[in-house]
């Protein structure tokens, strides 16, 4: 336990000062506790390689020492290096929500561990310097509210910590959602920043184009047909530059009617964070759509794929926008997308059976 008030260092939340990170690293290697910001709440960190790390955290929080202290990891590979074992369902959640406010309780060694990958530059820089893993729990006394800023953490913990990295108020202000992934089915232990119903919902594939009135609605209906009525997947679509509630183009409706599908009731949706967070796979029509999605939602990088990556005819090419063109152009666009569906369905199957995850 420290015998003096902690040193507080202001740090840029987006571009952490390397000297501040080095000071935090030294404190952790000395066996001290360090308060750090995350995108949820402020946390108290210890080096798990130093004997007694968990005991020091529990003493500082004044809580039962039998209660486990979770781990922050720099990325999924660090979780696996530490010994965490992910089922197909757990890997699907990790792929969707990491980095982000999700803690997965996983089999690890002879027991279990809770892991989270933070979506904040400061803990990421610290984790990189520390080899990818830290013991971290909320920076507050047991039973008291979580600290949303450095001042609250200092008030709660005082001399129990040596160093505080102050990056301003935390973003979410809510702790992570904790999901038990040690059994055959997922179980939410604590609902936090991510709603439980979203975490436990059906796998979702999101088709994306510009206006969500031509290409992505056609792709949505084609993919539903290929997946079949008993599929475990939900299929939705959205546009990167549109308004909510627009009807599909008449030509798109006709192109699908010719194949026995009725899209007249479709209404456009603007691509937003909630839709992106709900998706296990985000399938875009063009490379520019991919850039636009990743510019706005960089956390989705591992989930965004180009539709024609699955095409045997135009592999890797853009699906061009037919808006304003003839019915024959719409038919050609429909058939081009239809040709990519069998391999897209296979890709989605592999996501659910963990084959894609195991290959990464």
C-alpha positions, 0 to 999 in steps of 0.5 A, spaced: 500 500 500 502 506 498 504 511 504 502 518 500 497 521 496 498 518 489 501 522 483 496 524 478 498 525 471 494 528 466 494 524 459 491 525 452 485 520 451 487 520 444 495 520 444 497 518 450 504 521 452 509 515 452 513 518 458 506 518 462 506 510 460 513 509 462 511 511 469 505 507 469 509 501 467 514 502 472 509 503 478 506 496 476 512 493 475 514 495 482 507 492 484 504 498 485 496 499 483 495 504 478 488 508 476 487 508 469 481 511 464 477 506 460 471 507 455 467 505 460 469 507 467 476 508 471 479 502 473 485 500 478 490 496 475 495 491 477 501 487 474 498 480 474 506 477 474 507 480 480 505 476 486 499 478 490 496 483 485 489 480 486 490 481 493 492 488 493 486 490 489 481 487 493 485 490 499 484 497 496 477 496 494 475 493 501 472 487 498 472 479 499 478 476 496 475 470 493 471 475 488 475 474 482 479 480 478 478 481 471 483 482 466 484 487 460 487 484 454 490 488 448 487 484 443 484 477 442 490 474 441 493 476 448 487 473 451 488 466 447 496 467 449 494 467 456 490 461 456 483 463 455 479 458 451 473 461 446 467 457 444 464 459 437 459 463 441 464 467 445 468 468 439 462 471 435 461 476 441 469 478 441 469 479 434 463 483 434 464 487 441 472 487 442 475 492 443 469 495 447 465 494 453 464 487 453 467 482 459 467 475 457 468 469 462 472 464 459 475 457 461 482 459 462 487 453 465 484 450 471 479 455 472 476 461 469 478 468 467 474 474 465 477 478 459 476 485 456 479 488 450 478 496 452 476 501 446 481 507 449 488 509 447 491 510 454 489 502 456 491 500 450 498 503 450 499 501 457 497 494 455 502 494 449 508 496 454 506 491 459 505 485 454 498 485 453 495 483 460 493 487 466 489 485 472 483 491 472 477 492 476 473 499 477 476 504 481 472 504 487 470 501 494 466 495 494 459 497 493 460 504 491 459 507 485 464 506 479 468 512 478 467 516 472 473 521 473 480 521 476 478 525 481 472 520 484 477 515 483 482 518 488 477 520 493 475 513 493 482 510 493 487 515 496 493 512 498 492 505 496 494 507 489 501 510 487 499 513 480 493 516 477 492 517 469 487 522 468 484 523 461 478 526 463 471 524 464 470 516 462 465 516 456 460 511 457 460 512 465 457 504 465 461 498 467 462 493 461 456 487 460 459 481 463 457 474 459 459 467 462 461 463 456 464 457 460 458 453 458 454 450 453 450 457 452 451 464 454 449 467 460 449 475 462 452 475 469 451 483 469 448 488 464 452 494 463 454 498 457 451 493 452 444 491 453 443 483 455 438 482 449 443 485 444 448 480 446 444 474 447 440 476 440 440 472 434 447 473 429 445 478 424 448 480 417 448 487 415 448 489 407 450 496 406 450 501 400 449 508 399 441 509 399 438 503 401 433 503 396 437 499 390 443 494 391 442 493 399 435 491 399 436 487 393 442 483 396 438 483 403 432 479 400 436 475 395 441 473 402 434 471 405 432 466 400 439 463 400 439 462 407 432 459 407 426 460 412 430 456 418 436 460 418 439 462 425 441 469 421 437 475 421 438 479 415 438 487 415 440 493 410 442 500 411 445 506 407 451 510 408 447 516 405 440 516 406 434 518 410 429 513 414 423 511 411 424 511 403 421 506 399 425 502 394 426 504 387 421 501 382 426 497 378 429 494 384 422 491 386 421 489 379 427 485 379 426 481 385 418 480 383 421 477 377 424 472 382 418 471 386 420 476 392 416 482 394 420 488 397 415 493 396 414 494 403 422 495 404 423 502 407 430 505 408 435 506 414 440 510 415 447 506 417 448 508 425 452 505 431 446 501 433 446 497 427 453 496 426 454 494 433 448 489 432 452 486 426 456 480 426 458 481 419 457 487 415 457 486 407 458 492 403 457 493 395 463 497 394 470 499 396 468 506 398 462 504 402 467 500 406 472 506 407 465 510 409 463 505 414 470 504 417 471 512 417 465 512 422 466 506 425 473 503 426 471 498 431 468 494 425 474 493 421 474 485 422 467 485 420 466 488 414 467 485 407 466 486 400 460 482 397 464 481 391 469 478 395 464 472 394 463 472 387 466 467 382 464 472 376 467 479 379 471 477 385 473 483 389 470 488 384 465 493 386 457 492 385 456 498 381 449 503 383 444 502 378 440 508 380 437 511 374 438 506 369 434 501 365 430 495 368 436 491 364 441 494 368 437 492 375 437 485 372 444 485 371 445 488 378 441 483 381 444 477 378 451 479 379 449 479 387 446 473 386 452 469 384 456 471 390 450 469 395 453 461 395 460 463 398 457 468 402 452 463 406 458 459 407 462 464 410 456 466 415 456 458 416 464 458 418 463 464 422 458 461 427 462 454 427 468 458 429 472 456 423 473 463 420 476 465 427 480 459 428 484 461 421 485 468 424 
